[in-house]
């Protein structure tokens, strides 16, 4: 498994955290996810073969920006 911390902008409350977490939990290969709006981060544990591009796209589709 691969653990990643992703910088995300646009989250301002617990509801935002839940939106991001729900979007990522719907992806294949996401084992665990925890968003933190105060730190502007999302911690994700991915199974082997899961796509980082899919994770970033899901965050952006939920309405938040991934910081490269």
PyMOL commands that place a pseudoatom at each C-alpha (Angstrom):
pseudoatom trace, name=CA, resn=UNK, resi=1, chain=A, elem=C, hetatm=0, pos=[0.000, 0.000, 0.000]
pseudoatom trace, name=CA, resn=UNK, resi=2, chain=A, elem=C, hetatm=0, pos=[1.018, 3.555, -0.696]
pseudoatom trace, name=CA, resn=UNK, resi=3, chain=A, elem=C, hetatm=0, pos=[0.317, 6.437, 1.699]
pseudoatom trace, name=CA, resn=UNK, resi=4, chain=A, elem=C, hetatm=0, pos=[0.126, 9.946, 0.289]
pseudoatom trace, name=CA, resn=UNK, resi=5, chain=A, elem=C, hetatm=0, pos=[-0.538, 13.370, 1.762]
pseudoatom trace, name=CA, resn=UNK, resi=6, chain=A, elem=C, hetatm=0, pos=[-2.122, 15.678, -0.783]
pseudoatom trace, name=CA, resn=UNK, resi=7, chain=A, elem=C, hetatm=0, pos=[-2.319, 19.456, -0.403]
pseudoatom trace, name=CA, resn=UNK, resi=8, chain=A, elem=C, hetatm=0, pos=[-5.823, 20.673, -1.172]
pseudoatom trace, name=CA, resn=UNK, resi=9, chain=A, elem=C, hetatm=0, pos=[-7.239, 24.192, -1.195]
pseudoatom trace, name=CA, resn=UNK, resi=10, chain=A, elem=C, hetatm=0, pos=[-10.850, 25.244, -0.855]
pseudoatom trace, name=CA, resn=UNK, resi=11, chain=A, elem=C, hetatm=0, pos=[-11.868, 23.156, 2.164]
pseudoatom trace, name=CA, resn=UNK, resi=12, chain=A, elem=C, hetatm=0, pos=[-13.256, 25.420, 4.886]
pseudoatom trace, name=CA, resn=UNK, resi=13, chain=A, elem=C, hetatm=0, pos=[-15.284, 23.169, 7.212]
pseudoatom trace, name=CA, resn=UNK, resi=14, chain=A, elem=C, hetatm=0, pos=[-16.057, 19.624, 8.330]
pseudoatom trace, name=CA, resn=UNK, resi=15, chain=A, elem=C, hetatm=0, pos=[-18.617, 19.347, 5.527]
pseudoatom trace, name=CA, resn=UNK, resi=16, chain=A, elem=C, hetatm=0, pos=[-15.855, 19.982, 3.001]
pseudoatom trace, name=CA, resn=UNK, resi=17, chain=A, elem=C, hetatm=0, pos=[-13.798, 17.234, 4.604]
pseudoatom trace, name=CA, resn=UNK, resi=18, chain=A, elem=C, hetatm=0, pos=[-16.743, 14.848, 4.277]
pseudoatom trace, name=CA, resn=UNK, resi=19, chain=A, elem=C, hetatm=0, pos=[-17.257, 15.790, 0.617]
pseudoatom trace, name=CA, resn=UNK, resi=20, chain=A, elem=C, hetatm=0, pos=[-13.640, 14.965, -0.224]
pseudoatom trace, name=CA, resn=UNK, resi=21, chain=A, elem=C, hetatm=0, pos=[-13.631, 11.774, 1.844]
pseudoatom trace, name=CA, resn=UNK, resi=22, chain=A, elem=C, hetatm=0, pos=[-16.855, 10.547, 0.218]
pseudoatom trace, name=CA, resn=UNK, resi=23, chain=A, elem=C, hetatm=0, pos=[-15.541, 11.286, -3.273]
pseudoatom trace, name=CA, resn=UNK, resi=24, chain=A, elem=C, hetatm=0, pos=[-12.357, 9.326, -2.603]
pseudoatom trace, name=CA, resn=UNK, resi=25, chain=A, elem=C, hetatm=0, pos=[-14.024, 6.397, -0.848]
pseudoatom trace, name=CA, resn=UNK, resi=26, chain=A, elem=C, hetatm=0, pos=[-16.021, 5.815, -4.037]
pseudoatom trace, name=CA, resn=UNK, resi=27, chain=A, elem=C, hetatm=0, pos=[-12.797, 5.113, -5.966]
pseudoatom trace, name=CA, resn=UNK, resi=28, chain=A, elem=C, hetatm=0, pos=[-11.428, 1.609, -6.434]
pseudoatom trace, name=CA, resn=UNK, resi=29, chain=A, elem=C, hetatm=0, pos=[-8.164, 1.077, -4.597]
pseudoatom trace, name=CA, resn=UNK, resi=30, chain=A, elem=C, hetatm=0, pos=[-8.670, 3.680, -1.869]
pseudoatom trace, name=CA, resn=UNK, resi=31, chain=A, elem=C, hetatm=0, pos=[-8.082, 1.889, 1.409]
pseudoatom trace, name=CA, resn=UNK, resi=32, chain=A, elem=C, hetatm=0, pos=[-8.292, 4.830, 3.820]
pseudoatom trace, name=CA, resn=UNK, resi=33, chain=A, elem=C, hetatm=0, pos=[-8.837, 8.579, 3.547]
pseudoatom trace, name=CA, resn=UNK, resi=34, chain=A, elem=C, hetatm=0, pos=[-8.774, 11.428, 6.048]
pseudoatom trace, name=CA, resn=UNK, resi=35, chain=A, elem=C, hetatm=0, pos=[-9.237, 15.070, 5.083]
pseudoatom trace, name=CA, resn=UNK, resi=36, chain=A, elem=C, hetatm=0, pos=[-8.220, 17.992, 7.328]
pseudoatom trace, name=CA, resn=UNK, resi=37, chain=A, elem=C, hetatm=0, pos=[-9.574, 21.410, 6.328]
pseudoatom trace, name=CA, resn=UNK, resi=38, chain=A, elem=C, hetatm=0, pos=[-7.432, 23.234, 8.903]
pseudoatom trace, name=CA, resn=UNK, resi=39, chain=A, elem=C, hetatm=0, pos=[-4.202, 21.769, 7.501]
pseudoatom trace, name=CA, resn=UNK, resi=40, chain=A, elem=C, hetatm=0, pos=[-5.474, 21.826, 3.880]
pseudoatom trace, name=CA, resn=UNK, resi=41, chain=A, elem=C, hetatm=0, pos=[-4.449, 18.192, 3.449]
pseudoatom trace, name=CA, resn=UNK, resi=42, chain=A, elem=C, hetatm=0, pos=[-5.907, 14.828, 2.560]
pseudoatom trace, name=CA, resn=UNK, resi=43, chain=A, elem=C, hetatm=0, pos=[-4.161, 11.658, 3.718]
pseudoatom trace, name=CA, resn=UNK, resi=44, chain=A, elem=C, hetatm=0, pos=[-4.879, 8.706, 1.459]
pseudoatom trace, name=CA, resn=UNK, resi=45, chain=A, elem=C, hetatm=0, pos=[-3.801, 5.067, 1.632]
pseudoatom trace, name=CA, resn=UNK, resi=46, chain=A, elem=C, hetatm=0, pos=[-3.930, 3.459, -1.804]
pseudoatom trace, name=CA, resn=UNK, resi=47, chain=A, elem=C, hetatm=0, pos=[-3.754, -0.181, -2.730]
pseudoatom trace, name=CA, resn=UNK, resi=48, chain=A, elem=C, hetatm=0, pos=[-1.195, -1.215, -5.319]
pseudoatom trace, name=CA, resn=UNK, resi=49, chain=A, elem=C, hetatm=0, pos=[-2.286, -0.172, -8.783]
pseudoatom trace, name=CA, resn=UNK, resi=50, chain=A, elem=C, hetatm=0, pos=[-4.582, 2.661, -7.665]
pseudoatom trace, name=CA, resn=UNK, resi=51, chain=A, elem=C, hetatm=0, pos=[-4.244, 5.775, -9.776]
pseudoatom trace, name=CA, resn=UNK, resi=52, chain=A, elem=C, hetatm=0, pos=[-2.977, 9.062, -8.344]
pseudoatom trace, name=CA, resn=UNK, resi=53, chain=A, elem=C, hetatm=0, pos=[-4.571, 10.816, -11.311]
pseudoatom trace, name=CA, resn=UNK, resi=54, chain=A, elem=C, hetatm=0, pos=[-7.974, 9.351, -10.377]
pseudoatom trace, name=CA, resn=UNK, resi=55, chain=A, elem=C, hetatm=0, pos=[-7.541, 10.556, -6.786]
pseudoatom trace, name=CA, resn=UNK, resi=56, chain=A, elem=C, hetatm=0, pos=[-6.659, 14.083, -7.914]
pseudoatom trace, name=CA, resn=UNK, resi=57, chain=A, elem=C, hetatm=0, pos=[-9.546, 14.121, -10.402]
pseudoatom trace, name=CA, resn=UNK, resi=58, chain=A, elem=C, hetatm=0, pos=[-12.040, 13.011, -7.735]
pseudoatom trace, name=CA, resn=UNK, resi=59, chain=A, elem=C, hetatm=0, pos=[-10.907, 15.809, -5.415]
pseudoatom trace, name=CA, resn=UNK, resi=60, chain=A, elem=C, hetatm=0, pos=[-11.243, 18.355, -8.195]
pseudoatom trace, name=CA, resn=UNK, resi=61, chain=A, elem=C, hetatm=0, pos=[-14.645, 17.006, -9.261]
pseudoatom trace, name=CA, resn=UNK, resi=62, chain=A, elem=C, hetatm=0, pos=[-15.785, 17.456, -5.646]
pseudoatom trace, name=CA, resn=UNK, resi=63, chain=A, elem=C, hetatm=0, pos=[-14.983, 21.166, -6.071]
pseudoatom trace, name=CA, resn=UNK, resi=64, chain=A, elem=C, hetatm=0, pos=[-11.544, 21.518, -4.486]
pseudoatom trace, name=CA, resn=UNK, resi=65, chain=A, elem=C, hetatm=0, pos=[-8.104, 22.236, -5.902]
pseudoatom trace, name=CA, resn=UNK, resi=66, chain=A, elem=C, hetatm=0, pos=[-5.115, 19.929, -5.669]
pseudoatom trace, name=CA, resn=UNK, resi=67, chain=A, elem=C, hetatm=0, pos=[-1.878, 21.833, -5.103]
pseudoatom trace, name=CA, resn=UNK, resi=68, chain=A, elem=C, hetatm=0, pos=[0.970, 20.393, -7.153]
for i in range(1, 68): cmd.bond("trace and resi %d" % i, "trace and resi %d" % (i + 1))
show_as sticks, trace
zoom trace
